[in-house]
Amino acid sequence: MGAVKTKRMPRAVREQQMLDAAVRTFGQRGYTAASMDDIAELAGVSKPLVYLYLNSKDDLFATCVRREATALVAAVRAGVRTGPPADRQLWDGLLAFFTHTAEHPDGWSVLHLHARTHGEVFAAEVTAMRAEIVAFVTHLIGDAARAAHHDPDLPDHDVAGLAEALVGAAESLATWANATPGVTARQAAATLMNFAWAGLGDLMAGRAWSPPPV
Amino acid sequence: MGAVKTKRMPRAVREQQMLDAAVRTFGQRGYTAASMDDIAELAGVSKPLVYLYLNSKDDLFATCVRREATALVAAVRAGVRTGPPADRQLWDGLLAFFTHTAEHPDGWSVLHLHARTHGEVFAAEVTAMRAEIVAFVTHLIGDAARAAHHDPDLPDHDVAGLAEALVGAAESLATWANATPGVTARQAAATLMNFAWAGLGDLMAGRAWSPPPV
């Protein structure tokens, strides 16, 4: 840090501009098709400066993945306060999640679509972010089940599965909402609450759906 | 077809063995790390024969994606009969889905993890398969809503969102179930029915969860 300086713009600011351009380019074209030329042009800087600041295309992509993952988890955490009932906490978390993915569609594409299979380093970043969100949701569902007391035997295994289902549904809906004109973050969050909470609510109250006998 | 023949084994059989080996290798290592040497060795054939039959690594991967996508959609379709109530149809479809992904974990990894970002051709195959399953689920939810008559105003937009949520939840749960020892296909399907149907059931009966005012 600090080796290169201009009087007009601090390095940190210029770096964020390069990262903004990189996330946009990677998000819209994917890792392979995105070129460092495009990124430099979009950022309004020379290609050598991008290499000087952010090293290589791989490092640049890794930095993008880390920045976007951190921002998404922070947005969800900032949206939720402990204290209100579980359904309100879940609603607040979902609204924060869909608001963030709607406002950062290219960041969401980088995380959900492009980072998963481009090498173990990127996949590991995304897996860690996802695990943090799943743990948060697992905790929320476990708390709600204990508070409801109707189904004290809801096993940890089931809670983990419900959390995986909820996170998968949210990921899918975020991608769909970003690709579907006219769907707001609030509508996407409401759709998922209708889907998930009315379902989870019944489960908490001991009204589970019974599969037919084998 | 048919240019190369041996007396011991028809080409079609040998090709399937190569594809089995390829799906296993791609599924466990990913596209980039998988080598044609590994695939040939696992299939018990020479590497030139793999190239002769299946052309290139790209073509081989594309053939794997197409075969696994076709098999998954066929398995879900075969599991569902029209006629029973919507929840039974959904249960049958989910059970068929989770049974297939549990029995073909490497095929599922190829489709869900590796095919999405390795070039537009592969992504297009997976997108088409996913669209077919989403359309099937959308149809099912629309039918159920019309049959219930409690919420005749459930807009198409909402139905599409619910279908996306359900498919995303199923994808997430299939990946989780395959990575979690002791979770059977039946348990995964039951978890998703508890999550989704009890929720959808309430929605069909007009008992939607109401978000707090803005």
Chai-1 contact restraints between the chains, C-beta under 6 A:
chainA,res_idxA,chainB,res_idxB,connection_type,confidence,min_distance_angstrom,max_distance_angstrom,comment,restraint_id
A,W91,B,P211,contact,1.0,0.0,6.0,A-B,restraint_1
A,H114,B,T117,contact,1.0,0.0,6.0,A-B,restraint_2
A,T117,B,H114,contact,1.0,0.0,6.0,A-B,restraint_3
A,T117,B,T117,contact,1.0,0.0,6.0,A-B,restraint_4
A,G161,B,T191,contact,1.0,0.0,6.0,A-B,restraint_5
A,L162,B,F195,contact,1.0,0.0,6.0,A-B,restraint_6
A,E164,B,S172,contact,1.0,0.0,6.0,A-B,restraint_7
A,E164,B,L173,contact,1.0,0.0,6.0,A-B,restraint_8
A,E164,B,W176,contact,1.0,0.0,6.0,A-B,restraint_9
A,A165,B,A169,contact,1.0,0.0,6.0,A-B,restraint_10
A,A165,B,L173,contact,1.0,0.0,6.0,A-B,restraint_11
A,A165,B,L192,contact,1.0,0.0,6.0,A-B,restraint_12
A,A165,B,F195,contact,1.0,0.0,6.0,A-B,restraint_13
A,G168,B,G168,contact,1.0,0.0,6.0,A-B,restraint_14
A,G168,B,A169,contact,1.0,0.0,6.0,A-B,restraint_15
A,G168,B,E171,contact,1.0,0.0,6.0,A-B,restraint_16
A,G168,B,S172,contact,1.0,0.0,6.0,A-B,restraint_17
A,A169,B,A165,contact,1.0,0.0,6.0,A-B,restraint_18
A,A169,B,G168,contact,1.0,0.0,6.0,A-B,restraint_19
A,A169,B,A169,contact,1.0,0.0,6.0,A-B,restraint_20
A,E171,B,G168,contact,1.0,0.0,6.0,A-B,restraint_21
A,S172,B,E164,contact,1.0,0.0,6.0,A-B,restraint_22
A,S172,B,G168,contact,1.0,0.0,6.0,A-B,restraint_23
A,L173,B,E164,contact,1.0,0.0,6.0,A-B,restraint_24
A,L173,B,A165,contact,1.0,0.0,6.0,A-B,restraint_25
A,W176,B,E164,contact,1.0,0.0,6.0,A-B,restraint_26
A,A190,B,P211,contact,1.0,0.0,6.0,A-B,restraint_27
A,T191,B,G161,contact,1.0,0.0,6.0,A-B,restraint_28
A,L192,B,A165,contact,1.0,0.0,6.0,A-B,restraint_29
A,M193,B,W209,contact,1.0,0.0,6.0,A-B,restraint_30
A,N194,B,L203,contact,1.0,0.0,6.0,A-B,restraint_31
A,N194,B,A208,contact,1.0,0.0,6.0,A-B,restraint_32
A,N194,B,W209,contact,1.0,0.0,6.0,A-B,restraint_33
A,F195,B,L162,contact,1.0,0.0,6.0,A-B,restraint_34
A,F195,B,A165,contact,1.0,0.0,6.0,A-B,restraint_35
A,F195,B,G199,contact,1.0,0.0,6.0,A-B,restraint_36
A,A196,B,G199,contact,1.0,0.0,6.0,A-B,restraint_37
A,W197,B,W209,contact,1.0,0.0,6.0,A-B,restraint_38
A,A198,B,G199,contact,1.0,0.0,6.0,A-B,restraint_39
A,A198,B,D202,contact,1.0,0.0,6.0,A-B,restraint_40
A,A198,B,L203,contact,1.0,0.0,6.0,A-B,restraint_41
A,A198,B,W209,contact,1.0,0.0,6.0,A-B,restraint_42
A,G199,B,F195,contact,1.0,0.0,6.0,A-B,restraint_43
A,G199,B,A196,contact,1.0,0.0,6.0,A-B,restraint_44
A,G199,B,A198,contact,1.0,0.0,6.0,A-B,restraint_45
A,G199,B,G199,contact,1.0,0.0,6.0,A-B,restraint_46
A,D202,B,A198,contact,1.0,0.0,6.0,A-B,restraint_47
A,L203,B,N194,contact,1.0,0.0,6.0,A-B,restraint_48
A,L203,B,A198,contact,1.0,0.0,6.0,A-B,restraint_49
A,A208,B,N194,contact,1.0,0.0,6.0,A-B,restraint_50
A,W209,B,M193,contact,1.0,0.0,6.0,A-B,restraint_51
A,W209,B,N194,contact,1.0,0.0,6.0,A-B,restraint_52
A,W209,B,W197,contact,1.0,0.0,6.0,A-B,restraint_53
A,W209,B,A198,contact,1.0,0.0,6.0,A-B,restraint_54
A,P211,B,W91,contact,1.0,0.0,6.0,A-B,restraint_55
A,P211,B,A190,contact,1.0,0.0,6.0,A-B,restraint_56
